[in-house]
Amino acid sequence: MKWLLYILLGYSLVPDSGLWPLHNISRKPLPEISIVVLGIAQDAGYPQAGCTKACCNAYWQGKERKKLVTCLALVDRSTNQFWLFDATPDIAAQLHTLQNYLPEKNNYSPAGIFLTHAHIGHYTGLMHLGREVMNATAIPVWAMPRMDSFLRNNGPWNQLVQLKNIRLMPLHNDSTVTLNNALTVTPFLVPHRDEYSETVGYKISSSNKKILFIPDINKWQQWNKNIAGEIQQCDVAFIDGTFYQSGELPGRNMSEIPHPFVEETMQLLDHLPITEKNKIRFIHFNHTNPLIKNKSTAKNAVKAKGYGVAEEGMVISL
């Protein structure tokens, strides 16, 4: 039960997986290429505006810490470059935190940003690249066709394009983007509420490992791919854990909510061997989800079944 010892010591990880929590990065040499978890919350973050429930009151009472909106960074220390997966409302804090993982600090300009879709937690951080804040120069932003059109044809986002703060880069379903001789990124369509854009997940690949990132998706049965098969083809899978279970939102008919509940996902994947379950990191937690808390019975139960829970500061060696 070596992995249980890691949890007791404060490591939210499976041994030999190449993950380090933020508070330990000064004690271990960072990998040359890695994924860094910069946020784990649903679009509105934690605590959430207007929430007076016990879940958010725990923060105001000092019992829980703030959680940033879901974001991954792909870091290449050999070139001092990084790429963000989604531009969140918390991008200022996330860029600041990211300096701890770079060999040369004061590097706040991403080598690129890959957007998943046009919901508020996934693209609105682009505003910080504009002239009111960073006044960035031609940051590459990869976007699917509808996402590209949305940014080009709606203010204030089109101002970022017109002033050349960002440079929109085309993405196509299942078409791989080569970042350098070691890294590739492949988007793939997933079913979701697509009011303004498509929704994609990503496969992030090095010569050694493959990372799956699906922060938002409708029920797994609505996807034309098999999530169990996709997990078997990767090394680590960050997947939608927005809600833990049905009934989490009193007064709401949760059968109308498209996200797969964590309990549903675990039931669907229960047949997998423990080695496959160990690959999973649930992420993108709603403020009501007990997995967002520092400690909870639900989080312990998920880990006891062999699954992982994403934590800010996690590092995955690629």
Sine and cosine of phi, psi and omega as CSV:
sin_phi,cos_phi,sin_psi,cos_psi,sin_omega,cos_omega
0.00,0.00,0.68,0.74,-0.04,-1.00
-0.87,0.50,-0.59,0.81,-0.04,-1.00
-0.90,0.43,-0.51,0.86,0.03,-1.00
-0.92,0.39,-0.59,0.81,0.05,-1.00
-0.88,0.47,-0.63,0.78,0.02,-1.00
-0.87,0.49,-0.67,0.75,0.01,-1.00
-0.90,0.44,-0.69,0.72,-0.01,-1.00
-0.89,0.45,-0.48,0.88,0.00,-1.00
-1.00,0.08,-0.04,1.00,0.03,-1.00
0.98,-0.18,0.13,0.99,0.03,-1.00
-1.00,-0.08,0.90,-0.43,0.04,-1.00
-1.00,0.02,0.92,0.38,-0.14,-0.99
-0.39,-0.92,0.21,-0.98,0.10,-1.00
-0.99,-0.17,0.69,-0.72,-0.05,-1.00
-0.86,0.52,0.54,-0.84,0.03,-1.00
0.93,0.37,0.23,0.97,0.01,-1.00
-1.00,0.01,-0.17,0.98,0.01,-1.00
0.99,0.15,0.39,0.92,0.00,-1.00
-0.96,-0.26,0.64,-0.77,0.11,-0.99
-0.77,-0.64,0.65,-0.76,0.12,-0.99
-0.98,0.22,0.34,-0.94,-0.10,-1.00
-0.84,0.55,-0.65,0.76,-0.11,-0.99
-0.94,0.34,-0.09,1.00,-0.02,-1.00
-0.94,-0.35,0.06,1.00,-0.13,-0.99
-0.91,0.40,-0.41,0.91,0.02,-1.00
-0.98,0.21,-0.22,0.98,-0.05,-1.00
-0.99,-0.13,-0.25,0.97,-0.03,-1.00
-0.80,-0.61,0.61,-0.79,0.10,-0.99
-0.92,0.38,0.74,-0.67,-0.01,-1.00
-0.96,0.26,0.56,-0.83,0.03,-1.00
-0.92,0.38,0.40,-0.92,-0.01,-1.00
-0.90,0.44,-0.66,0.75,0.04,-1.00
-0.82,-0.58,0.74,-0.68,-0.07,-1.00
-0.43,-0.90,0.29,-0.96,0.23,-0.97
-0.97,-0.22,0.76,-0.65,0.06,-1.00
-0.90,-0.43,0.77,-0.63,0.04,-1.00
-1.00,0.09,0.90,-0.44,-0.05,-1.00
-0.98,-0.22,-0.16,0.99,0.01,-1.00
-0.20,-0.98,0.44,-0.90,-0.07,-1.00
-0.74,-0.67,-0.10,1.00,-0.13,-0.99
-1.00,0.03,0.32,-0.95,0.14,-0.99
-0.90,0.43,0.18,-0.98,-0.16,-0.99
-0.69,0.72,-0.60,0.80,-0.10,-0.99
-1.00,0.01,-0.02,1.00,0.05,-1.00
0.96,0.28,-0.13,-0.99,0.03,-1.00
-0.62,-0.78,0.82,-0.58,0.04,1.00
-0.96,0.28,0.29,-0.96,-0.04,-1.00
-0.98,-0.19,0.63,-0.77,-0.01,-1.00
-0.82,0.57,0.71,-0.70,0.10,-1.00
0.98,0.17,-0.01,1.00,-0.02,-1.00
-1.00,0.06,0.84,-0.55,0.04,-1.00
-0.92,-0.40,0.24,0.97,-0.02,-1.00
-0.98,0.20,0.17,-0.99,-0.02,-1.00
-0.87,0.50,-0.54,0.84,-0.05,-1.00
-0.86,0.51,-0.70,0.71,-0.02,-1.00
-1.00,0.02,-0.47,0.88,0.07,-1.00
-0.88,0.47,-0.46,0.89,0.04,-1.00
-0.86,0.51,-0.56,0.83,0.06,-1.00
-0.94,0.35,-0.76,0.65,-0.06,-1.00
-0.90,0.44,-0.42,0.91,0.04,-1.00
-1.00,0.02,0.04,1.00,0.06,-1.00
0.99,0.16,0.25,0.97,-0.03,-1.00
-1.00,-0.03,-0.30,0.95,0.02,-1.00
-0.72,-0.70,0.42,-0.91,0.05,-1.00
-0.99,-0.15,0.35,-0.94,0.04,-1.00
-0.87,0.49,0.59,-0.81,0.07,-1.00
-0.86,-0.51,0.74,-0.67,-0.04,-1.00
-1.00,0.06,0.32,-0.95,-0.05,-1.00
-0.94,0.34,0.56,-0.83,-0.12,-0.99
-0.81,0.59,0.80,-0.60,0.02,-1.00
-0.34,-0.94,0.65,-0.76,0.15,-0.99
-0.91,-0.42,0.52,-0.86,0.14,-0.99
-0.86,-0.51,0.71,-0.70,0.15,-0.99
-0.99,-0.14,0.89,-0.46,-0.12,-0.99
-0.90,-0.43,0.78,-0.62,0.11,-0.99
-0.90,-0.43,0.99,-0.16,-0.07,-1.00
-0.94,0.34,-0.38,0.92,-0.01,-1.00
-0.92,0.39,-0.43,0.90,0.00,-1.00
-0.89,-0.45,0.00,1.00,-0.07,-1.00
0.83,0.55,0.65,0.76,0.02,-1.00
-0.90,-0.44,0.43,-0.90,0.13,-0.99
-0.53,-0.85,0.48,-0.88,0.04,-1.00
-0.83,-0.56,0.68,-0.73,0.03,-1.00
-0.99,-0.15,0.60,-0.80,0.14,-0.99
-0.94,-0.33,0.99,-0.16,-0.13,-0.99
1.00,0.09,0.56,-0.83,0.02,-1.00
-0.92,-0.39,0.97,-0.23,-0.19,-0.98
-1.00,-0.09,0.23,-0.97,0.11,-0.99
-0.88,0.48,-0.30,0.95,-0.01,-1.00
-0.99,-0.13,0.36,0.93,-0.12,-0.99
-0.87,0.49,-0.53,0.85,0.00,-1.00
-0.87,0.49,-0.77,0.63,0.02,-1.00
-0.91,0.41,-0.58,0.81,-0.04,-1.00
-0.94,0.34,-0.62,0.78,0.07,-1.00
-0.92,0.40,-0.58,0.82,0.04,-1.00
-0.91,0.41,-0.73,0.68,0.02,-1.00
-0.87,0.50,-0.61,0.79,-0.07,-1.00
-0.89,0.46,-0.39,0.92,0.01,-1.00
-0.86,0.51,-0.45,0.89,0.02,-1.00
-0.92,0.39,-0.29,0.96,-0.10,-1.00
-0.96,-0.28,-0.05,1.00,-0.06,-1.00
-0.98,-0.19,0.58,-0.82,0.00,-1.00
-0.94,0.35,-0.47,0.88,0.05,-1.00
-0.84,-0.55,0.87,-0.50,-0.06,-1.00
-0.98,0.18,-0.01,-1.00,-0.08,-1.00
0.89,0.46,0.55,0.84,0.11,-0.99
-0.93,-0.37,0.99,-0.12,-0.07,-1.00
-0.95,-0.31,0.11,0.99,-0.05,-1.00
-0.97,-0.26,0.93,-0.36,0.03,-1.00
-0.88,0.48,0.57,-0.82,0.16,-0.99
-0.94,0.33,-0.23,0.97,0.07,-1.00
0.13,-0.99,0.31,-0.95,0.04,-1.00
-0.76,-0.65,0.76,-0.65,0.06,-1.00
-0.95,-0.30,0.87,-0.49,-0.03,-1.00
-1.00,-0.08,0.62,-0.78,0.07,-1.00
-1.00,-0.01,-0.66,0.75,-0.01,-1.00
-0.10,-0.99,0.03,-1.00,-0.14,-0.99
-0.98,-0.17,0.76,0.65,0.22,-0.98
-0.97,-0.25,0.45,-0.89,-0.33,-0.94
-0.83,0.56,-0.52,0.85,-0.05,-1.00
-0.99,0.16,-0.05,1.00,-0.20,-0.98
-0.91,-0.41,-0.22,0.97,0.00,-1.00
-0.64,-0.77,-0.28,0.96,-0.14,-0.99
-0.93,0.36,-0.25,0.97,0.11,-0.99
-0.90,0.43,-0.26,0.97,0.06,-1.00
-0.83,0.55,-0.45,0.90,-0.03,-1.00
-0.85,0.53,-0.48,0.88,-0.03,-1.00
-0.96,0.29,-0.18,0.98,0.07,-1.00
-1.00,0.09,-0.17,0.99,-0.07,-1.00
-0.98,0.21,0.03,-1.00,-0.12,-0.99
-0.94,0.35,-0.31,0.95,0.06,-1.00
-0.96,0.29,-0.28,0.96,-0.05,-1.00
-0.79,-0.61,-0.99,-0.11,-0.11,-0.99
-0.99,0.15,-0.39,0.92,-0.09,-1.00
0.75,0.66,0.80,0.60,-0.07,-1.00
-0.91,0.41,0.28,-0.96,-0.01,-1.00
-0.88,-0.48,0.94,-0.34,0.19,-0.98
0.78,0.63,0.73,0.68,0.08,-1.00
-0.93,0.38,0.84,-0.55,0.03,-1.00
-0.91,0.42,0.79,-0.62,0.04,-1.00
-0.82,-0.57,0.94,-0.35,-0.01,-1.00
-1.00,0.10,0.76,-0.65,-0.06,-1.00
-0.55,-0.84,0.58,-0.82,0.09,-1.00
-0.93,0.36,0.25,-0.97,-0.12,-0.99
-0.80,0.60,-0.75,0.66,-0.01,-1.00
-0.93,0.36,-0.59,0.80,0.05,-1.00
-0.91,0.42,-0.68,0.73,0.06,-1.00
-0.84,0.54,-0.75,0.66,-0.01,-1.00
-0.90,0.44,-0.64,0.77,0.02,-1.00
-0.86,0.50,-0.70,0.71,-0.03,-1.00
-0.94,0.33,-0.59,0.81,-0.03,-1.00
-0.96,0.30,-0.45,0.89,-0.20,-0.98
-0.91,-0.41,0.13,0.99,0.01,-1.00
-0.71,-0.70,0.72,-0.70,0.11,-0.99
-0.99,0.14,0.43,-0.90,0.01,1.00
-1.00,0.10,0.04,1.00,-0.13,-0.99
-0.91,0.41,-0.60,0.80,-0.02,-1.00
-0.91,0.42,-0.37,0.93,0.07,-1.00
-0.92,0.39,-0.57,0.82,0.06,-1.00
-0.88,0.48,-0.59,0.81,0.03,-1.00
-0.95,0.30,-0.74,0.68,-0.06,-1.00
-0.90,0.44,-0.60,0.80,0.00,-1.00
-1.00,0.03,0.05,1.00,0.05,-1.00
0.87,0.50,0.54,0.84,0.18,-0.98
-0.95,0.31,-0.55,0.83,0.06,-1.00
-0.80,-0.61,0.39,-0.92,0.05,-1.00
-0.81,-0.58,0.95,-0.32,-0.07,-1.00
-0.95,0.32,0.74,-0.68,-0.05,-1.00
-0.88,-0.47,0.71,-0.70,-0.09,-1.00
-0.96,0.27,0.66,-0.75,0.13,-0.99
-0.87,-0.49,0.54,-0.84,0.07,-1.00
-0.67,-0.74,0.56,-0.83,-0.04,-1.00
-0.80,0.60,0.79,-0.61,0.06,-1.00
0.87,0.49,0.34,0.94,0.04,-1.00
-0.96,-0.28,0.84,-0.54,-0.16,-0.99
-0.99,0.15,0.68,-0.73,0.11,-0.99
-0.98,-0.21,0.80,-0.60,0.04,-1.00
-0.99,-0.10,0.88,-0.48,-0.01,-1.00
-1.00,0.06,-0.66,0.75,0.09,-1.00
-0.32,-0.95,-0.20,-0.98,-0.07,-1.00
-0.95,0.30,-0.07,1.00,-0.03,-1.00
-0.89,-0.45,-0.31,0.95,-0.19,-0.98
-0.76,-0.64,0.69,-0.72,0.11,-0.99
-0.71,-0.70,0.40,-0.92,0.03,-1.00
-0.72,-0.70,0.75,-0.66,-0.02,-1.00
-0.80,-0.60,0.88,-0.48,0.06,-1.00
-1.00,0.09,0.46,-0.89,0.09,-1.00
-0.56,-0.83,0.65,-0.76,-0.05,-1.00
-0.94,0.34,0.63,-0.77,0.13,-0.99
-0.74,-0.67,0.48,-0.88,0.02,-1.00
-0.96,0.29,0.73,-0.69,0.03,-1.00
-0.27,-0.96,0.03,-1.00,0.07,-1.00
-0.95,0.31,0.96,-0.29,-0.15,-0.99
-0.94,-0.33,0.85,0.53,-0.04,-1.00
-0.89,0.46,-0.64,0.77,-0.11,-0.99
-0.88,-0.48,-0.28,0.96,-0.04,-1.00
-0.38,-0.93,0.15,-0.99,0.21,-0.98
-0.94,0.34,0.17,-0.99,0.15,-0.99
-0.82,-0.57,0.73,-0.69,0.02,-1.00
-0.78,-0.62,0.41,-0.91,0.29,-0.96
-0.96,-0.27,0.03,-1.00,-0.03,-1.00
-0.69,-0.73,0.55,-0.83,0.26,-0.97
-0.95,-0.31,0.86,-0.51,-0.02,-1.00
-0.95,-0.32,0.87,-0.49,-0.17,-0.99
-0.80,-0.60,0.65,-0.76,0.23,-0.97
-0.90,-0.44,-0.09,-1.00,0.05,-1.00
-0.95,0.32,-0.22,0.98,-0.07,-1.00
-0.94,-0.33,-0.58,0.82,-0.15,-0.99
-0.62,-0.78,0.32,-0.95,0.09,-1.00
-0.80,-0.61,0.75,-0.66,0.01,-1.00
-0.91,-0.41,0.72,-0.70,0.06,-1.00
-0.97,-0.25,0.72,-0.69,-0.01,-1.00
-0.74,-0.67,0.94,-0.34,0.04,-1.00
-0.73,-0.69,1.00,0.10,-0.05,-1.00
-0.97,0.26,-0.44,0.90,-0.04,-1.00
-0.69,-0.72,0.77,-0.64,0.08,-1.00
-0.32,-0.95,0.44,-0.90,0.17,-0.99
-0.97,0.25,-0.05,-1.00,-0.01,-1.00
-0.76,0.65,0.62,-0.78,-0.07,-1.00
-0.83,0.56,-0.53,0.85,-0.03,-1.00
-0.92,0.39,-0.29,0.96,-0.01,-1.00
-1.00,0.06,-0.14,0.99,-0.02,-1.00
-1.00,0.04,0.56,-0.83,-0.01,-1.00
-0.99,0.11,0.11,0.99,0.08,-1.00
-0.87,-0.50,0.31,-0.95,-0.01,-1.00
-0.99,-0.13,0.89,-0.45,-0.09,-1.00
-0.89,0.45,-0.58,0.82,0.03,-1.00
-0.88,0.47,-0.68,0.74,0.03,-1.00
-0.91,0.42,-0.62,0.79,0.01,-1.00
-0.92,0.39,-0.62,0.79,0.03,-1.00
-0.90,0.43,-0.63,0.77,-0.02,-1.00
-0.91,0.42,-0.36,0.93,-0.03,-1.00
-1.00,-0.08,0.03,1.00,-0.01,-1.00
-0.82,-0.57,0.08,-1.00,0.02,-1.00
-0.99,-0.17,-0.57,0.82,0.07,-1.00
-0.61,-0.79,0.68,-0.74,-0.03,-1.00
-0.82,-0.58,0.93,-0.36,0.15,-0.99
-1.00,0.04,0.92,-0.39,-0.09,-1.00
-0.78,-0.62,0.35,-0.94,-0.09,-1.00
-0.81,0.59,0.90,-0.44,0.08,-1.00
-0.81,-0.58,0.53,0.85,-0.15,-0.99
-0.76,0.65,-0.79,0.62,0.00,-1.00
-0.88,-0.47,0.61,-0.79,-0.02,-1.00
-0.98,0.18,-0.68,0.73,-0.09,-1.00
-0.38,-0.92,0.26,-0.97,0.10,-1.00
-0.91,0.42,0.56,-0.83,-0.02,-1.00
1.00,0.03,0.04,1.00,-0.04,-1.00
-0.93,0.36,-0.41,0.91,-0.01,-1.00
-0.91,-0.42,1.00,-0.04,-0.01,-1.00
-0.84,0.55,0.69,-0.72,0.00,-1.00
1.00,0.06,-0.10,0.99,0.04,-1.00
-0.93,-0.37,0.65,-0.76,0.10,-0.99
-0.99,0.17,0.98,-0.18,-0.12,-0.99
-0.97,0.25,-0.13,0.99,0.13,-0.99
-0.93,0.37,-0.30,0.95,0.02,-1.00
-1.00,0.01,-0.10,0.99,-0.01,-1.00
-1.00,-0.01,0.84,-0.54,-0.18,-0.98
-0.97,0.25,-0.35,0.94,-0.08,-1.00
-0.89,0.46,0.59,-0.81,0.14,-0.99
-0.96,0.29,0.79,-0.61,0.07,-1.00
-0.93,0.38,0.52,-0.85,0.02,-1.00
-0.84,0.55,-0.66,0.75,0.03,-1.00
-0.87,0.49,-0.63,0.78,0.03,-1.00
-0.91,0.42,-0.68,0.73,-0.02,-1.00
-0.89,0.45,-0.69,0.73,0.01,-1.00
-0.90,0.43,-0.61,0.79,0.04,-1.00
-0.91,0.41,-0.65,0.76,0.00,-1.00
-0.90,0.43,-0.57,0.82,-0.09,-1.00
-0.98,-0.20,0.18,0.98,-0.08,-1.00
-0.87,0.50,-0.44,0.90,-0.04,-1.00
-0.97,0.24,-0.24,0.97,-0.06,-1.00
-0.95,0.33,0.52,-0.85,0.10,-0.99
-0.92,0.39,0.34,-0.94,-0.07,-1.00
-0.86,0.52,-0.52,0.86,0.01,-1.00
-0.90,0.44,-0.54,0.84,0.03,-1.00
-0.98,0.20,-0.64,0.76,0.04,-1.00
-0.88,0.47,-0.58,0.82,0.00,-1.00
-0.87,0.49,-0.35,0.94,-0.02,-1.00
-0.96,0.27,-0.37,0.93,-0.19,-0.98
-0.99,0.12,0.69,-0.72,0.16,-0.99
-0.80,-0.60,0.95,-0.30,0.10,-1.00
-0.92,0.39,0.59,-0.80,-0.08,-1.00
-0.48,-0.87,0.14,-0.99,0.08,-1.00
0.95,0.32,0.82,0.57,-0.12,-0.99
-1.00,0.07,0.76,-0.65,0.16,-0.99
-0.92,0.40,0.40,-0.92,-0.03,-1.00
-0.89,0.47,-0.36,0.93,0.01,-1.00
-1.00,0.09,-0.21,0.98,-0.09,-1.00
-0.97,0.22,0.84,-0.54,-0.02,-1.00
-0.90,0.44,-0.25,0.97,0.03,-1.00
-0.94,0.33,-0.27,0.96,0.01,-1.00
-0.98,0.19,-0.28,0.96,-0.03,-1.00
-0.97,0.25,0.41,-0.91,0.02,-1.00
-0.87,0.49,-0.66,0.75,0.06,-1.00
-0.64,-0.77,0.64,-0.77,0.07,-1.00
-0.31,-0.95,0.39,-0.92,0.05,-1.00
-0.88,0.48,-0.63,0.78,0.00,-1.00
-0.89,0.45,-0.68,0.73,0.01,-1.00
-0.89,0.45,-0.66,0.75,0.04,-1.00
-0.89,0.46,-0.62,0.78,-0.01,-1.00
-0.92,0.40,-0.66,0.76,0.02,-1.00
-0.89,0.46,-0.72,0.70,-0.02,-1.00
-0.92,0.39,-0.58,0.82,0.01,-1.00
-0.90,0.43,-0.46,0.89,0.04,-1.00
-0.99,0.14,-0.08,1.00,0.05,-1.00
0.98,-0.20,-0.03,1.00,0.01,-1.00
-1.00,0.03,0.30,-0.95,0.03,-1.00
-0.94,-0.34,0.36,-0.93,0.05,-1.00
-0.83,-0.55,0.83,-0.55,-0.01,-1.00
-0.89,0.46,0.63,-0.77,0.06,-1.00
-0.75,-0.66,0.59,-0.81,0.06,-1.00
-0.87,0.49,0.73,-0.68,0.00,-1.00
0.99,-0.16,-0.15,0.99,0.07,-1.00
-0.87,0.50,0.60,-0.80,0.05,-1.00
-0.81,-0.59,0.74,-0.67,0.06,-1.00
-0.90,-0.44,0.87,-0.49,0.05,-1.00
-0.95,0.32,0.74,-0.67,0.08,-1.00
-0.96,-0.28,0.00,0.00,0.00,0.00
